[in-house]
Amino acid sequence: MIFKHLSLVVFAIVHLLFFASSTILKADDENFSAEMRNLVIRKIGHHILLSVGDSVSRVLPIQRLSNNEFQIRFESRFTFVPDTLISIVEKVISAHHLPRNYIVNVYDCSTNEVVFGYAMLESRQNNIVACTGRNQPVRCYYINIHFANEAVLGLHTRYMLVGAGLLAIGFVFMGVKRWKRSRYKLQRHSTESAISESFVAQRPFLSIGKTNFYYESQSLVIDEETIELTAKESKLLHIFAENPNQIIERNRLQKEVWEDEGVIVGRSLDMFISKLRKKLSGDSSLRLNNIHGKGYKLEIMIQEELH
């Protein structure tokens, strides 16, 4: 009897170690796969810039929006031909064996609206492609690539499921043998894999110069540095971002930012403009200028002006 229980304990320990090692291997595989996919997506951005003769400006860090969706942003404005973009994405994805079912959407940075999009399916005759052959104007664009969920379980996942099942059977059998005469309910605990991946929920943002402005979360990202804004600073910047290189009158700024408070103090506007100017100082492409007697203007310099 003692030997029998000892055998069950050894059985449980062996499968527990097997399950733990499989979990670690699976986590390593998923992390490696995610990093590889990130590099491939970045390569797509690189080839898109090369296709329009730009070998200087940068592809900004790839944003992972979900498990299967990635976002490519660019340092400079550019134009593109939809047919060329489709060809580049398809060649890079095929060459690196990424999932063949995916959707591509190209957004205008200033409006966050889709200006071009298409869907590629493994059965290529069912592809959804429209509006090809039309050159797009020179603008700031960003591209989202969304892959379909991969339905096939990996080898490690299968091993983990088998190991978990055997481990559960061993514990249940040992528990029944030990407490078969008791009236207590058998508590069965099954171990599950808990690989937690956390990323920042990227909400839509406005691209201003080299700065990403997240209005809802009241923050800026300049050269990967996050800068927090107050509610009023965020309201002010939102007005400027929606009207770049345009003079915004003082009366309008005061009304739209302070209208809920009932009392408008002229010096408050100047103080918040000064604070906002300091927080934008890390982006050399932005200038928040005082236009005497009129108001303020957020000037955005293009790349050529900065050299």
Long-range contacts (C-beta under 8 A, 24 or more apart in sequence): 4-177, 5-174, 5-177, 5-178, 8-170, 8-173, 8-174, 8-177, 9-174, 11-170, 12-167, 12-170, 12-171, 12-174, 15-163, 15-166, 15-167, 15-170, 16-167, 16-191, 18-159, 18-163, 19-160, 19-163, 19-164, 19-167, 19-191, 22-156, 22-159, 22-160, 22-163, 23-160, 23-193, 23-195, 25-156, 26-154, 26-156, 26-157, 26-160, 26-193, 26-195, 27-195, 29-154, 29-156, 30-195, 30-197, 34-64, 34-197, 36-96, 37-70, 37-98, 38-62, 38-64, 38-70, 40-92, 40-93, 40-96, 40-98, 41-70, 41-72, 41-145, 42-72, 43-92, 43-96, 44-72, 44-88, 44-89, 44-92, 44-93, 44-143, 44-145, 45-72, 45-74, 45-143, 47-88, 47-92, 48-72, 48-78, 48-80, 48-85, 48-88, 48-143, 49-74, 49-78, 51-80, 51-81, 51-84, 51-85, 51-88, 52-78, 52-79, 52-80, 54-78, 57-303, 61-224, 63-202, 64-199, 65-144, 65-202, 66-146, 67-149, 67-197, 68-99, 68-146, 68-147, 68-148, 68-149, 69-144, 69-145, 69-146, 69-147, 70-144, 70-145, 70-146, 71-142, 71-143, 71-144, 71-145, 71-202, 72-142, 72-143, 72-144, 72-145, 73-142, 73-207, 73-212, 74-140, 74-141, 74-142, 75-210, 75-303, 76-303, 77-138, 77-139, 77-140, 77-141, 77-302, 78-138, 78-139, 78-141, 79-135, 79-136, 79-137, 79-138, 79-139, 80-106, 80-135, 80-136, 80-141, 81-133, 81-134, 81-135, 81-136, 82-116, 82-118, 82-131, 82-132, 82-133, 82-134, 82-136, 83-132, 83-133, 85-116, 86-118, 86-129, 86-132, 89-120, 89-145, 90-120, 98-147, 99-147, 99-148, 99-150, 101-147, 101-148, 102-145, 102-146, 102-147, 102-148, 103-145, 103-146, 104-143, 104-144, 104-145, 104-146, 105-143, 105-144, 105-146, 106-136, 106-141, 106-142, 106-143, 107-141, 107-142, 107-143, 107-144, 108-139, 108-140, 108-141, 109-139, 109-140, 109-141, 109-142, 109-206, 109-207, 110-139, 110-140, 110-206, 110-207, 112-204, 112-206, 115-141, 140-207, 142-207, 160-193, 164-190, 164-191, 164-192, 167-191, 206-238, 206-241, 206-242, 208-237, 208-241, 208-244, 208-283, 208-286, 208-298, 208-300, 209-283, 209-285, 209-286, 209-300, 209-301, 210-283, 210-284, 210-285, 210-286, 211-280, 211-283, 211-286, 213-237, 213-238, 213-241, 220-279, 220-280, 222-280, 222-282, 222-283, 223-282, 225-282, 227-279, 227-282, 229-276, 229-279, 230-272, 230-275, 232-257, 232-258, 232-272, 233-272, 233-275, 233-276, 233-279, 236-272, 236-273, 236-276, 237-276, 237-280, 237-298, 240-288, 240-296, 240-297, 240-298, 241-298, 243-298, 244-298, 244-299, 244-300, 245-297, 245-298, 245-299, 245-300, 246-297, 247-291, 247-294, 247-295, 247-296, 247-297, 248-295, 248-296, 248-297, 249-294, 249-295, 250-294, 250-295, 250-296, 251-295, 252-295, 253-295, 253-296
